[in-house]
């Protein structure tokens, strides 16, 4: 007597369920084709060997031609007074006369450039603004920023005072470029500024 079709269907469904359950119970590491992707933001610091290799690339590659930027523009008048609110403690510090321009100009430029760096390098590069706060550093003589570069070996390099021009240099270097885009939209080859990069990073090209 032939096996009824409905019985065959039941057997097939039970076999399929058994196979699926076995797959779900399999240990996660048992599949050799599984790969793990680590995003840039998971990296806690820059790799020194990679930095050396990138410096070596700049040292040996042909320098790109410089690009002339805008020459004629009228600079804005510097502010007479500027207020700074510390992101760490919330204290307000007032700057006057020559120091007032630092807050809306230099600090803003450095912060914006840092955001661009962090898009590719995560939090490996940071700015220490504590010298701008009278509460955090009451003995500070002038407004200045400290650049902090973290490496994946657990060490960190601190440079002070730091300028927006130096942060811009670091941005384009970490972006894998051979030229730095200047504030007036001109471009200058990084090869000509290799000593500055070496000083910033505390590294020299790979030999």
N, C-alpha and C positions, 0 to 999 in steps of 0.2 A: 504494500500500500504506500503510495507516494507521500512524502512528508508535506503537510499543509504549508502553504506560503507564509501564513501569519506566524507559524512557529519558527521558520527560517529567519524572518525579520527580527523576531525577539532575540534569537541567538546572535545575530549580527550586531544589534544595538548593545547587548551585554558585552560583547567582545570589544567594541569600540570604547565603551566606558572604562573597561579594565585597562586598556592601552593608555588612555588619557590620564587616568589616576597614577599609573606607574611613572609617566613622564613628569607629572607634577611633584612626585615624591623624590625624584632624582636629585642628589646634592647639586648645589649651584656650581661647584667647581668641576663637575664631571664632564662638562661640554667643552672640548678643547677649542671650539670656534668662537667662544664668548670673548669679547674684548671690552676693555674699560677705557673710556676717554676721560682725560684729565683736562679741565678747562684752564685758561690762563689765570683766572681768579683764584684757583686752588693752589697755585704755586706761591709759596711763602717768601721767596727771595730769588734774586738773580743768580744765575750760575756763572761762576768765575771763568770756567773753561770756555763757555759760550761767549762771554764778554771779550776774552782774549782773541777768540776766533773772529769776532765782529770787528775788533780793532785792527786785526791783521788784514782783513778784507779791505778796509779803508786805506791802510798803508800801501797795499800792493795794487789795488784797482786804479785804473786811470781816473783822474779827478774830472768830474763834470765841469763844463763851462759855467762860469758865474752868470747870474741873471740880474740885470739892473732893476732895482725897485723904484718906487715913486720917490721923487726928489723934492717936489714943491708941495708943502702943506703948512698950514698955520697951526702951531701948537696951542693947545688950550691953556688958559691962564691957570697957574697952580693955585689950589685952595689955600686960604690963610689959616683955616682950622679944620682938623679932621678928627673924627672919633673912631676908636677901635673897640670892638666888643670881643673879648677873649672867648673862643669856642670851648676852652677847657674849664674856666671858672665863672664865666659870665660877667666878669668885671669890665667896666668901661674905662678906657684910657684916652685922654685928649692930647692931640699933637698940634703944635702951632708953628708958624713961620716955615723954615726950610724943611722940617720933618713932616709937615702936613701932607705934602705931595706923595709921600711913600705909601700911604694907605689906599687912596683911590687908584693910584697908578701902578706902582711896583707890586704891591700885595695882590691886587686884582689880577694883574698879568700872570704872576706866578701861580695863583690858584687855578686860573683857567688852563694854563699849560699843564699843571699837575693832573687835572681831570683827563686831559688827552693822553697823558702817559699811563694813567691807571686803566684806561680802556684796553690796553694791550699787556701791561705788566702788573695788573692788579695793585695790591698795596705794597709792592716791593719798594716803591719810592714814595717818600712822604715829606711834608714840610713841618718843621718845628717853629711855631709862631710865638713861643713863650717870651722871647725878648721884646715883643711888642706890648706886653702886659705889665703894668707897674706892680700888680699884685704878685704875679708869678715870678717876675725877675725885677725886684725893686731897684737893683743896682745897675740896670741896663742904661748905658749912656746914649745910645742912638738906636733907632728902629732898624732891625735887621732880621733876616730869616736864615734858618739852618736847613740845609738839604740833608735828608737821611736816606741812605740807600741800604736796604737789607739784602743779604746774600743767603743762599740756601744752605750754607755751612754754619749758619747761626750767628755770623758776625754782621756788623753794621758799620757803615762809613758815614761820618758827619762832616759837613763842610759849611763854614760860616765866615763872613757873610756871603750869601748867594744872591745872584741877580736873575732877573727874568731872562736875560740873554743866555745865561748858563743853563737854565732850565729848558729853554728852547733848544739849545744844543743837545741836551740829553734826550729830549723828546724825539728828535729826528734820528738820533743814533739808535735808540731802542726801537724805533719804527723801521729799522733796517735800511735807511736811506743813505745816500752818499753825499747829500748836500743838505744844508740847514736852510729852512725858510725863515727869512728875517722879518722883523716887524713891519717893514715897508714893502713886503711881498717880493723882495729880491731873494736870490738864492746864492749861497756861497759854498764851495766844496768843503766837506768835513776834513778832507786830507790836510788842508792848510791849518786846521785847528785841532789836529790830533794831540798835541801836547796838552791842550785844555781838557780834552776828553780823558786823557790818561790821568790827569790830576783829579778830575771829578770822580772817576771810578776807582782810582788807586790801583790801576792795572796797566800793563803794557801789552803790545801785540804778541801773539803766540809766536814762538821761534820755530 
